[in-house]
């Protein structure tokens, strides 16, 4: 008998993102403030008992080749580790844009892991096995798997320190004509730095402390290292000019291409949202939303 399980997969924004010098294997350590936002994909899994592993993913045809997505990878690794050969149909109703810095693929993968754990019940994988799978799929997956709405994320993504989230309004702006490759963004950042030593900026405690204050003062401490090497500078400069209108904070999330505005004043975010629609029209997708509580 088939079992159907479903769960939303929320997007995130990086309210702060410091990138350290690469390790010998090329991976970069980070220190970042992740926060879930109320924009999500819908993930539904139909599970059938089987003698061998089989997975079919629908809903991602416009984004990736079949079998190369994070959902397939997460499902395969879980079944291998659990020694359970399931036949899975995974449907993804996609709302989070790809290559946006919103963590859509990682959130989808973490949601698949959550649902498989729910299906397994008493036979679910332990935390260590699950954490290992999460890092194999992607560096953002451990955060989404943690079920925290807001956290300081460090290292390769494995260090997660929960932070109490806040009721803040958010406007997201995603360009239609271009997206951002994460690997290319890291490459550009390394080129700009030229091998020079870099510090990781404010500590996790300092980031958590300023997060308690009005977003209007965050700019004194928070930043995103990827903005140093951002392409399409003219586009982002126009968005940066709108920061004062929201009486809050704004910046690139992840390595881009999505830009966010955040404020403790819903009316100010509405003003920014209306201005974005008026100024950019069909050149962008935009959402007026908020942090997940």
Secondary structure as UniProt FT lines:
FT   STRAND          3..22
FT   TURN            24..25
FT   STRAND          28..49
FT   STRAND          54..58
FT   TURN            61..63
FT   TURN            66..67
FT   HELIX           70..82
FT   STRAND          86..93
FT   TURN            98..99
FT   HELIX           104..120
FT   HELIX           121..123
FT   HELIX           127..137
FT   TURN            139..140
FT   HELIX           141..146
FT   STRAND          150..155
FT   TURN            156..158
FT   STRAND          159..162
FT   STRAND          169..175
FT   HELIX           182..193
FT   TURN            194..195
FT   HELIX           204..211
FT   HELIX           215..220
FT   HELIX           225..229
FT   HELIX           233..240
FT   TURN            241..242
FT   HELIX           243..246
FT   STRAND          249..252
FT   TURN            254..255
FT   STRAND          259..263
FT   HELIX           266..280
FT   HELIX           281..283
FT   STRAND          284..291
//
